[in-house]
Amino acid sequence: MTRMILLGRVFFSRKSALLSMLNNLLKLIIFFFIILFSIIPIVRYQYTIDKLLYSNYDALVQGCSEHMYSRFDKDANVTGLVAITTTMSSTLVHGSNRTTTRLAAVYDDNLDALTEYVLTDELFVKKDDSLMNKSNALLLSYWTSKNIKADIGDVVRIEDLDLEYVLAGIYSDSYSNASAIVLGSSHEGKAAKFFDNLLKGRLYGTVYLKFEDIKAGLDDIDDNYYRDFPLYRKYGENYLVEAADDELLQAKSSAQIRTEQLRRTELSLKYSDSPFDKSYAYYIIPIGMMMVCLLTVQENNKRIQLGLKPVAILSISGISKMHIFLYFLFDSFIKTSILQLLTIYITLLIFRAQEIYTPSDLMLGYTLLYIFSILIASVISAHISIKKLGEEHIMAALNDEDIQEDLL
């Protein structure tokens, strides 16, 4: 340790410190681009496909009346059924914090069906199962909860409803259908009545379906499904008879199949011309670390050049090239790792300012990959630097007249 401290004093000078500052600034920029090209594409990819990948429904339909919903509910082939309606905007209040968000009501007695078929465990950032069973449970997207500084167990008031809810779950923003979710039956059905009055009827905006026989279920929808909310409100249950042909034709609709949506989304990302649609980590990290390595070698060479005479004197006292190698290795690894972590922190702040939620396991995995890459770059740069510090350089420095006078 004493030898490392001595080497630290030898290799520190104003000139080397200025070069080190410039090199560190360049490394910071390089690390930022490494993160930009490796993490952002994956975050974007996850945001696009997660809600489809982790959901468990077979198909969804939209614009459903209570008449059509009742038909789905009685269909023996339908094994899972979840219906939600989303308003344009609602105001959430927590303490002195407030935000405007899209509020959705779930037309089920509890959230079990929603979390089984649509908003599954993989899409939750965190939740409390005991609170999820309460009739006044509230689910919020990650950034909505951040905007009002609310956490699990907090009471949040929905100003439009003038009702209070308990925050039971926080889910990833990749589920973008709504930013806040409550039960339509909450507070003795006041939430459902609010939506009904707002929409002048019971609208099941999106209905998620799980079939026993998927093909039979999809064929039935193709043959018999209409976005029938306006037709039902205008004509009642006999809208198929009373509505004009052009009205029926305009309302005819098929199901959106989850697996087909996922396949098309993955294909659109795979064949997109945008460089941000897939990660270039395996290309950009080696290139970036090579540049970091060259900057480190440049810095080490400058320090060797400025400290060659003191190093030559110290070599007499037993400091070897291995000690210098270890000094450069640990010095580079520690400084560069700190720079990398600082860059990740700054990037996360930028992500948060843009309301981008980065999964913690993704950041941890890439941080470990970056640290490992930094270690390799540090070993290579230290080895190259020591190669340039040959025995002939030390002997030449020892033969210098000034050093001879110091030694005498």
TALIN-V285655 format. One record per residue. N is the residue number from 1. RES is the residue in three letters. SS is DSSP state (alpha for helix, beta for strand, coil for the rest). Layout:
n->N res->RES ss->SS
n->N res->RES ss->SS
This chain:
n->1 res->MET ss->coil
n->2 res->THR ss->alpha
n->3 res->ARG ss->alpha
n->4 res->MET ss->alpha
n->5 res->ILE ss->alpha
n->6 res->LEU ss->alpha
n->7 res->LEU ss->alpha
n->8 res->GLY ss->alpha
n->9 res->ARG ss->alpha
n->10 res->VAL ss->alpha
n->11 res->PHE ss->alpha
n->12 res->PHE ss->coil
n->13 res->SER ss->coil
n->14 res->ARG ss->alpha
n->15 res->LYS ss->alpha
n->16 res->SER ss->alpha
n->17 res->ALA ss->alpha
n->18 res->LEU ss->alpha
n->19 res->LEU ss->alpha
n->20 res->SER ss->alpha
n->21 res->MET ss->alpha
n->22 res->LEU ss->alpha
n->23 res->ASN ss->alpha
n->24 res->ASN ss->alpha
n->25 res->LEU ss->alpha
n->26 res->LEU ss->alpha
n->27 res->LYS ss->alpha
n->28 res->LEU ss->alpha
n->29 res->ILE ss->alpha
n->30 res->ILE ss->alpha
n->31 res->PHE ss->alpha
n->32 res->PHE ss->alpha
n->33 res->PHE ss->alpha
n->34 res->ILE ss->alpha
n->35 res->ILE ss->alpha
n->36 res->LEU ss->alpha
n->37 res->PHE ss->alpha
n->38 res->SER ss->alpha
n->39 res->ILE ss->coil
n->40 res->ILE ss->alpha
n->41 res->PRO ss->alpha
n->42 res->ILE ss->alpha
n->43 res->VAL ss->alpha
n->44 res->ARG ss->alpha
n->45 res->TYR ss->alpha
n->46 res->GLN ss->alpha
n->47 res->TYR ss->alpha
n->48 res->THR ss->alpha
n->49 res->ILE ss->alpha
n->50 res->ASP ss->alpha
n->51 res->LYS ss->alpha
n->52 res->LEU ss->alpha
n->53 res->LEU ss->alpha
n->54 res->TYR ss->coil
n->55 res->SER ss->coil
n->56 res->ASN ss->coil
n->57 res->TYR ss->coil
n->58 res->ASP ss->coil
n->59 res->ALA ss->beta
n->60 res->LEU ss->beta
n->61 res->VAL ss->beta
n->62 res->GLN ss->beta
n->63 res->GLY ss->beta
n->64 res->CYS ss->beta
n->65 res->SER ss->coil
n->66 res->GLU ss->alpha
n->67 res->HIS ss->alpha
n->68 res->MET ss->alpha
n->69 res->TYR ss->alpha
n->70 res->SER ss->alpha
n->71 res->ARG ss->alpha
n->72 res->PHE ss->alpha
n->73 res->ASP ss->alpha
n->74 res->LYS ss->alpha
n->75 res->ASP ss->coil
n->76 res->ALA ss->coil
n->77 res->ASN ss->coil
n->78 res->VAL ss->beta
n->79 res->THR ss->beta
n->80 res->GLY ss->beta
n->81 res->LEU ss->beta
n->82 res->VAL ss->beta
n->83 res->ALA ss->beta
n->84 res->ILE ss->beta
n->85 res->THR ss->beta
n->86 res->THR ss->beta
n->87 res->THR ss->coil
n->88 res->MET ss->coil
n->89 res->SER ss->coil
n->90 res->SER ss->beta
n->91 res->THR ss->beta
n->92 res->LEU ss->beta
n->93 res->VAL ss->beta
n->94 res->HIS ss->beta
n->95 res->GLY ss->coil
n->96 res->SER ss->coil
n->97 res->ASN ss->beta
n->98 res->ARG ss->beta
n->99 res->THR ss->beta
n->100 res->THR ss->beta
n->101 res->THR ss->beta
n->102 res->ARG ss->coil
n->103 res->LEU ss->beta
n->104 res->ALA ss->beta
n->105 res->ALA ss->beta
n->106 res->VAL ss->beta
n->107 res->TYR ss->coil
n->108 res->ASP ss->coil
n->109 res->ASP ss->coil
n->110 res->ASN ss->coil
n->111 res->LEU ss->coil
n->112 res->ASP ss->alpha
n->113 res->ALA ss->alpha
n->114 res->LEU ss->alpha
n->115 res->THR ss->alpha
n->116 res->GLU ss->alpha
n->117 res->TYR ss->alpha
n->118 res->VAL ss->coil
n->119 res->LEU ss->coil
n->120 res->THR ss->coil
n->121 res->ASP ss->alpha
n->122 res->GLU ss->alpha
n->123 res->LEU ss->alpha
n->124 res->PHE ss->beta
n->125 res->VAL ss->beta
n->126 res->LYS ss->beta
n->127 res->LYS ss->beta
n->128 res->ASP ss->coil
n->129 res->ASP ss->alpha
n->130 res->SER ss->alpha
n->131 res->LEU ss->alpha
n->132 res->MET ss->alpha
n->133 res->ASN ss->coil
n->134 res->LYS ss->coil
n->135 res->SER ss->coil
n->136 res->ASN ss->coil
n->137 res->ALA ss->beta
n->138 res->LEU ss->beta
n->139 res->LEU ss->beta
n->140 res->LEU ss->beta
n->141 res->SER ss->beta
n->142 res->TYR ss->alpha
n->143 res->TRP ss->alpha
n->144 res->THR ss->alpha
n->145 res->SER ss->alpha
n->146 res->LYS ss->alpha
n->147 res->ASN ss->alpha
n->148 res->ILE ss->coil
n->149 res->LYS ss->coil
n->150 res->ALA ss->coil
n->151 res->ASP ss->coil
n->152 res->ILE ss->coil
n->153 res->GLY ss->coil
n->154 res->ASP ss->coil
n->155 res->VAL ss->beta
n->156 res->VAL ss->beta
n->157 res->ARG ss->beta
n->158 res->ILE ss->beta
n->159 res->GLU ss->coil
n->160 res->ASP ss->coil
n->161 res->LEU ss->coil
n->162 res->ASP ss->coil
n->163 res->LEU ss->beta
n->164 res->GLU ss->beta
n->165 res->TYR ss->beta
n->166 res->VAL ss->beta
n->167 res->LEU ss->beta
n->168 res->ALA ss->beta
n->169 res->GLY ss->beta
n->170 res->ILE ss->beta
n->171 res->TYR ss->beta
n->172 res->SER ss->coil
n->173 res->ASP ss->coil
n->174 res->SER ss->coil
n->175 res->TYR ss->coil
n->176 res->SER ss->coil
n->177 res->ASN ss->coil
n->178 res->ALA ss->coil
n->179 res->SER ss->coil
n->180 res->ALA ss->beta
n->181 res->ILE ss->beta
n->182 res->VAL ss->beta
n->183 res->LEU ss->beta
n->184 res->GLY ss->coil
n->185 res->SER ss->coil
n->186 res->SER ss->alpha
n->187 res->HIS ss->alpha
n->188 res->GLU ss->alpha
n->189 res->GLY ss->alpha
n->190 res->LYS ss->alpha
n->191 res->ALA ss->alpha
n->192 res->ALA ss->alpha
n->193 res->LYS ss->alpha
n->194 res->PHE ss->alpha
n->195 res->PHE ss->alpha
n->196 res->ASP ss->alpha
n->197 res->ASN ss->alpha
n->198 res->LEU ss->alpha
n->199 res->LEU ss->alpha
n->200 res->LYS ss->coil
n->201 res->GLY ss->coil
n->202 res->ARG ss->coil
n->203 res->LEU ss->coil
n->204 res->TYR ss->beta
n->205 res->GLY ss->beta
n->206 res->THR ss->beta
n->207 res->VAL ss->beta
n->208 res->TYR ss->beta
n->209 res->LEU ss->beta
n->210 res->LYS ss->beta
n->211 res->PHE ss->beta
n->212 res->GLU ss->coil
n->213 res->ASP ss->coil
n->214 res->ILE ss->alpha
n->215 res->LYS ss->alpha
n->216 res->ALA ss->alpha
n->217 res->GLY ss->alpha
n->218 res->LEU ss->alpha
n->219 res->ASP ss->alpha
n->220 res->ASP ss->alpha
n->221 res->ILE ss->alpha
n->222 res->ASP ss->alpha
n->223 res->ASP ss->alpha
n->224 res->ASN ss->alpha
n->225 res->TYR ss->coil
n->226 res->TYR ss->beta
n->227 res->ARG ss->coil
n->228 res->ASP ss->coil
n->229 res->PHE ss->alpha
n->230 res->PRO ss->alpha
n->231 res->LEU ss->alpha
n->232 res->TYR ss->alpha
n->233 res->ARG ss->alpha
n->234 res->LYS ss->alpha
n->235 res->TYR ss->alpha
n->236 res->GLY ss->alpha
n->237 res->GLU ss->alpha
n->238 res->ASN ss->alpha
n->239 res->TYR ss->alpha
n->240 res->LEU ss->alpha
n->241 res->VAL ss->alpha
n->242 res->GLU ss->alpha
n->243 res->ALA ss->coil
n->244 res->ALA ss->coil
n->245 res->ASP ss->alpha
n->246 res->ASP ss->alpha
n->247 res->GLU ss->alpha
n->248 res->LEU ss->alpha
n->249 res->LEU ss->alpha
n->250 res->GLN ss->alpha
n->251 res->ALA ss->alpha
n->252 res->LYS ss->beta
n->253 res->SER ss->coil
n->254 res->SER ss->coil
n->255 res->ALA ss->coil
n->256 res->GLN ss->beta
n->257 res->ILE ss->beta
n->258 res->ARG ss->alpha
n->259 res->THR ss->alpha
n->260 res->GLU ss->alpha
n->261 res->GLN ss->alpha
n->262 res->LEU ss->alpha
n->263 res->ARG ss->alpha
n->264 res->ARG ss->alpha
n->265 res->THR ss->alpha
n->266 res->GLU ss->alpha
n->267 res->LEU ss->alpha
n->268 res->SER ss->alpha
n->269 res->LEU ss->alpha
n->270 res->LYS ss->alpha
n->271 res->TYR ss->coil
n->272 res->SER ss->coil
n->273 res->ASP ss->coil
n->274 res->SER ss->coil
n->275 res->PRO ss->alpha
n->276 res->PHE ss->alpha
n->277 res->ASP ss->alpha
n->278 res->LYS ss->coil
n->279 res->SER ss->coil
n->280 res->TYR ss->coil
n->281 res->ALA ss->alpha
n->282 res->TYR ss->alpha
n->283 res->TYR ss->alpha
n->284 res->ILE ss->alpha
n->285 res->ILE ss->alpha
n->286 res->PRO ss->alpha
n->287 res->ILE ss->alpha
n->288 res->GLY ss->alpha
n->289 res->MET ss->alpha
n->290 res->MET ss->alpha
n->291 res->MET ss->alpha
n->292 res->VAL ss->alpha
n->293 res->CYS ss->alpha
n->294 res->LEU ss->alpha
n->295 res->LEU ss->alpha
n->296 res->THR ss->alpha
n->297 res->VAL ss->alpha
n->298 res->GLN ss->alpha
n->299 res->GLU ss->alpha
n->300 res->ASN ss->alpha
n->301 res->ASN ss->alpha
n->302 res->LYS ss->alpha
n->303 res->ARG ss->alpha
n->304 res->ILE ss->alpha
n->305 res->GLN ss->alpha
n->306 res->LEU ss->alpha
n->307 res->GLY ss->alpha
n->308 res->LEU ss->alpha
n->309 res->LYS ss->alpha
n->310 res->PRO ss->alpha
n->311 res->VAL ss->alpha
n->312 res->ALA ss->alpha
n->313 res->ILE ss->alpha
n->314 res->LEU ss->alpha
n->315 res->SER ss->alpha
n->316 res->ILE ss->alpha
n->317 res->SER ss->coil
n->318 res->GLY ss->coil
n->319 res->ILE ss->coil
n->320 res->SER ss->coil
n->321 res->LYS ss->alpha
n->322 res->MET ss->alpha
n->323 res->HIS ss->alpha
n->324 res->ILE ss->alpha
n->325 res->PHE ss->alpha
n->326 res->LEU ss->alpha
n->327 res->TYR ss->alpha
n->328 res->PHE ss->alpha
n->329 res->LEU ss->alpha
n->330 res->PHE ss->alpha
n->331 res->ASP ss->alpha
n->332 res->SER ss->alpha
n->333 res->PHE ss->alpha
n->334 res->ILE ss->alpha
n->335 res->LYS ss->alpha
n->336 res->THR ss->alpha
n->337 res->SER ss->alpha
n->338 res->ILE ss->alpha
n->339 res->LEU ss->alpha
n->340 res->GLN ss->alpha
n->341 res->LEU ss->alpha
n->342 res->LEU ss->alpha
n->343 res->THR ss->alpha
n->344 res->ILE ss->alpha
n->345 res->TYR ss->alpha
n->346 res->ILE ss->alpha
n->347 res->THR ss->alpha
n->348 res->LEU ss->alpha
n->349 res->LEU ss->alpha
n->350 res->ILE ss->alpha
n->351 res->PHE ss->alpha
n->352 res->ARG ss->alpha
n->353 res->ALA ss->alpha
n->354 res->GLN ss->coil
n->355 res->GLU ss->coil
n->356 res->ILE ss->coil
n->357 res->TYR ss->coil
n->358 res->THR ss->coil
n->359 res->PRO ss->coil
n->360 res->SER ss->alpha
n->361 res->ASP ss->alpha
n->362 res->LEU ss->alpha
n->363 res->MET ss->alpha
n->364 res->LEU ss->alpha
n->365 res->GLY ss->alpha
n->366 res->TYR ss->alpha
n->367 res->THR ss->alpha
n->368 res->LEU ss->alpha
n->369 res->LEU ss->alpha
n->370 res->TYR ss->alpha
n->371 res->ILE ss->alpha
n->372 res->PHE ss->alpha
n->373 res->SER ss->alpha
n->374 res->ILE ss->alpha
n->375 res->LEU ss->alpha
n->376 res->ILE ss->alpha
n->377 res->ALA ss->alpha
n->378 res->SER ss->alpha
n->379 res->VAL ss->alpha
n->380 res->ILE ss->alpha
n->381 res->SER ss->alpha
n->382 res->ALA ss->alpha
n->383 res->HIS ss->alpha
n->384 res->ILE ss->alpha
n->385 res->SER ss->alpha
n->386 res->ILE ss->alpha
n->387 res->LYS ss->alpha
n->388 res->LYS ss->alpha
n->389 res->LEU ss->coil
n->390 res->GLY ss->coil
n->391 res->GLU ss->alpha
n->392 res->GLU ss->alpha
n->393 res->HIS ss->alpha
n->394 res->ILE ss->alpha
n->395 res->MET ss->alpha
n->396 res->ALA ss->alpha
n->397 res->ALA ss->alpha
n->398 res->LEU ss->alpha
n->399 res->ASN ss->coil
n->400 res->ASP ss->coil
n->401 res->GLU ss->alpha
n->402 res->ASP ss->alpha
n->403 res->ILE ss->alpha
n->404 res->GLN ss->alpha
n->405 res->GLU ss->alpha
n->406 res->ASP ss->alpha
n->407 res->LEU ss->alpha
n->408 res->LEU ss->coil
